[in-house]
Amino acid sequence: MGPLTQRFGIGLEAEGSFSPEPPSHPNGSHVCEVEIDPDTGDIRLDRYTVVDDLGRILNPMIVLGQMQGGTVQGMGQALMEHQVYDRASGQLLTGSFMDYAMPRASVLPPIDAKMEEIACKTNPLGVKGIGESGTIGAPPTIINAVIDALKPLGIDAIDMPATPLRVWQAIEAAKKNGGATARA
């Protein structure tokens, strides 16, 4: 304690903010291959590939984990995650992990994830976001693959989650319609 503390106070304090204009957005591409059992409606993800342009990558191991984790979350959203409520009471019926379907390692394909580094020009580090890329890219990729597989039956749309029951019902409805375009 001396003359400097009396003049400047004790401790160190700083404040700042940064707002990139325009904002940076990562680019990416997702591709998957599915197989559908027509007797049960069960969907098997055979292969999944994702390539993301992430700007400058600071920690590749963490980024790979975010890519894979977000993609798995998107797979769950596309194929199985569904909140169900009792129609009479409004009570949530899928309120625990015992009742709510989530992706597990036994149903997941290997995720081939590739990282591209094209530095972002709107921030000093050249970085882009990664946390949401899998959750945004996986659901439409998987649903489009399912629709492509069902297209020969005349099915051109299916709602998420594409559960085995929902897919089987769409297949059966298409059979009854004689292959006419059907929406599930």
matplotlib code that plots the C-alpha trace (Angstrom):
import matplotlib.pyplot as plt

x = [0.0, 1.5, 1.2, 0.2, -2.8, -4.0, -3.9, -5.2, -6.9, -6.4, -6.8, -7.0, -10.2, -10.9, -13.9, -14.5, -16.8, -16.6, -19.4, -18.5, -20.2, -21.1, -21.4, -19.5, -21.3, -19.7, -20.4, -20.7, -22.1, -23.7, -24.3, -25.8, -26.8, -29.8, -31.4, -35.1, -36.7, -40.1, -41.6, -40.9, -40.1, -36.8, -34.2, -30.5, -27.9, -25.2, -22.8, -22.6, -20.1, -19.8, -17.4, -17.4, -15.5, -14.7, -12.4, -9.2, -9.4, -7.9, -8.4, -9.1, -10.0, -12.7, -14.0, -14.2, -16.2, -18.6, -19.1, -19.8, -21.9, -24.0, -24.5, -25.6, -28.1, -29.4, -29.7, -31.8, -34.1, -34.6, -35.3, -36.4, -36.7, -40.3, -42.1, -45.4, -48.2, -51.4, -54.3, -56.7, -54.5, -51.6, -49.2, -45.8, -45.3, -41.7, -40.3, -37.3, -34.6, -36.4, -39.3, -37.6, -35.8, -32.3, -29.5, -27.2, -23.9, -25.4, -27.6, -25.1, -22.9, -19.3, -19.3, -16.6, -16.0, -13.6, -12.6, -11.8, -9.9, -10.8, -10.1, -13.0, -12.4, -14.9, -13.0, -9.3, -8.9, -10.4, -12.7, -16.2, -18.8, -19.2, -21.5, -24.7, -23.5, -24.5, -27.8, -28.8, -27.3, -28.2, -32.1, -32.7, -29.9, -31.4, -35.0, -34.0, -32.2, -35.3, -37.5, -35.1, -35.3, -39.1, -39.6, -40.1, -43.2, -44.6, -43.7, -42.5, -42.5, -42.4, -42.5, -39.9, -39.2, -39.1, -39.8, -40.2, -44.0, -44.3, -42.2, -44.1, -47.5, -46.3, -45.2, -48.6, -50.5, -48.5, -49.2, -53.0, -52.8, -51.1, -47.9, -49.6, -47.8, -48.3, -47.5, -46.7]
y = [0.0, 3.2, 6.3, 4.3, 2.5, 5.8, 7.2, 4.2, 2.0, -1.7, -4.4, -4.6, -4.0, -3.9, -3.8, -4.2, -5.6, -6.8, -7.1, -8.5, -6.8, -8.6, -11.7, -14.9, -18.1, -21.4, -23.4, -27.1, -30.1, -33.2, -36.5, -39.8, -43.2, -44.9, -48.4, -48.9, -52.2, -52.1, -54.6, -52.7, -49.1, -49.4, -47.0, -47.8, -45.1, -46.8, -43.9, -40.3, -37.7, -34.0, -31.4, -28.0, -24.8, -23.5, -20.7, -20.9, -23.9, -23.3, -26.8, -29.5, -32.2, -30.0, -29.0, -32.6, -33.5, -30.6, -31.7, -35.3, -34.4, -31.9, -34.4, -37.1, -34.7, -33.9, -37.7, -38.1, -35.2, -36.6, -40.2, -40.6, -37.7, -36.9, -35.4, -37.1, -35.7, -37.4, -36.0, -35.9, -34.3, -32.7, -34.7, -35.2, -38.9, -38.8, -36.8, -39.1, -40.8, -44.1, -42.9, -40.5, -42.0, -40.7, -41.9, -44.4, -45.7, -49.0, -47.3, -44.7, -45.0, -43.8, -40.1, -39.2, -35.5, -33.3, -29.8, -27.1, -23.9, -20.9, -17.9, -15.7, -12.1, -10.5, -11.0, -10.7, -14.4, -15.7, -18.1, -19.2, -21.0, -24.8, -25.7, -25.7, -27.2, -30.8, -29.9, -27.8, -30.0, -33.5, -33.4, -32.3, -34.5, -37.6, -36.8, -36.1, -39.5, -41.2, -39.5, -40.5, -44.1, -44.0, -42.1, -45.2, -45.9, -42.5, -41.0, -37.4, -36.1, -37.4, -35.6, -35.7, -37.8, -40.5, -43.3, -46.9, -46.7, -43.4, -44.8, -48.1, -46.3, -44.2, -47.4, -49.1, -46.0, -45.8, -49.5, -48.8, -45.8, -47.9, -45.8, -42.5, -39.6, -39.8, -37.5, -39.1]
z = [0.0, -1.0, -3.2, -6.4, -4.7, -3.3, -6.8, -8.9, -6.3, -5.6, -8.2, -12.0, -13.9, -17.6, -19.9, -23.6, -26.2, -29.8, -32.3, -35.7, -38.6, -40.7, -38.5, -39.5, -40.4, -40.9, -44.1, -44.2, -46.0, -44.5, -46.4, -45.2, -46.4, -44.9, -45.2, -44.4, -43.5, -45.4, -43.0, -39.8, -40.9, -39.0, -40.3, -40.1, -40.7, -42.6, -43.3, -42.3, -43.5, -42.6, -43.8, -42.0, -42.8, -39.4, -40.0, -37.9, -35.7, -32.2, -30.7, -33.3, -30.6, -29.1, -32.5, -33.6, -30.5, -31.1, -34.8, -33.7, -30.7, -32.6, -35.4, -33.0, -31.4, -34.9, -35.6, -32.5, -33.5, -36.9, -36.0, -32.4, -30.0, -29.4, -26.4, -25.8, -23.7, -22.4, -24.5, -21.6, -18.8, -20.7, -18.5, -20.1, -20.7, -21.8, -18.9, -18.1, -20.1, -19.4, -21.6, -24.0, -26.9, -27.4, -29.8, -28.3, -29.6, -30.8, -33.4, -34.7, -37.7, -37.6, -38.3, -40.8, -39.9, -41.9, -40.9, -43.4, -42.3, -44.4, -42.2, -41.5, -42.5, -40.1, -36.8, -35.8, -34.9, -38.2, -36.3, -37.1, -34.9, -34.8, -31.9, -33.9, -37.3, -36.5, -34.9, -37.9, -40.7, -39.5, -39.4, -43.0, -44.3, -42.6, -43.5, -47.1, -47.2, -45.8, -48.4, -51.2, -50.0, -49.9, -53.2, -55.3, -53.2, -53.9, -50.5, -50.9, -47.3, -43.7, -40.4, -37.7, -35.9, -38.6, -36.1, -37.3, -36.7, -38.7, -41.6, -41.5, -41.6, -44.6, -46.4, -45.7, -46.8, -50.0, -50.7, -50.3, -52.6, -55.3, -55.3, -55.6, -54.0, -50.2, -47.3, -44.0]

ax = plt.figure().add_subplot(projection="3d")
ax.plot(x, y, z, "-o")
ax.set_aspect("equal")
plt.show()
